């Protein structure tokens, strides 16, 4: 099957190195991962994240449909609010994580939510199937191909956005979305991101993507390689790697996002998660720092006294800390920061330690 190409593909074709990510041909780096990573931590970088899905839900029962299919309290959102949530199956296993936006300045509730790359079609089908099963009056539209999405992230990101915005619109507060214009292009500007730095994510029509991108010529272009090292330093989950319903089935409590579950609401998987909250998870998602030379990678075993007790799901050399870091699952009994473990790298056990995240807490 041919890879999907983002609206900015032709603009980046001569400069970026591309990779297959979630069925999309996406820029993995422009200059170097380290250079792009440092730009975001120290000034501002811009990412093409048009591989993320966009599904819009509207109509009289839009709130109820959203409420019953994600783990957060969607009914509590005011216009302009954004909320992180998980999408779970009947067993409470995370199918995906998402950001839900209640779009502002509209009389009737209208929601835009963002499935991860390659999940838009399956998520759209899930929403339509449950809407029909429950007899709800709601319109569900997969608008992924209609939107481009760029993320401007870093300490100088908001100043860059202010310079590019052509109308007098106050910057959104954290976890809020506003309608604005970027270099004359009507856009949604959300104070959200995946890097641990301040910044925004901007949605515009695909035909206007190049105008929005070039409005930030002062920001370093960044690829998915640095996006991965940035999110790993924060301990943020990567769908399909840190959790996956088939290869890495995890509940929100195991994956460390139990705070995104509101058991006072009714949603698919709520019963299973209420029981899981009572018993507590057997495994925990933890940060790991290696104390010996070596880089932990996805699938590497975690051992104690030679016995395999868990495994790594993500790992990299932290550009900010200059140390090898990883994320993975261990039994709850071994999840306390300071616990000594080993990570098997190329057949050799490397001394390591469980640490709290974000890794850059002491930066």
Protein Blocks (a to p, Z undefined) as FASTA:
>chain_A
ZZdddfklmmmmmmmccddeehiacdfbfkbmklmmmmmmmmcccddfklbccdddedjk
lmmmmmmmccbdfklpcghiacddddddfkopafbdcdddddehifbacddddddehilm
mmmmmmmmmmmmnopacddddfklmpccdddedjklmmmmmmmpcbdcddddehiacddd
eehiacddddddjeopacddddddfklmmmmmmmmmmpccddfklmmmmmmmnopacehk
lpcfklmgcdfklnopmmmpcfkbccehklmmmmmmmnopabdcdddddfbecdddehia
cdeehiafbdcfbdcddfklopacddddddfklmpghiacdddeehiacddddddddfkl
mZZ
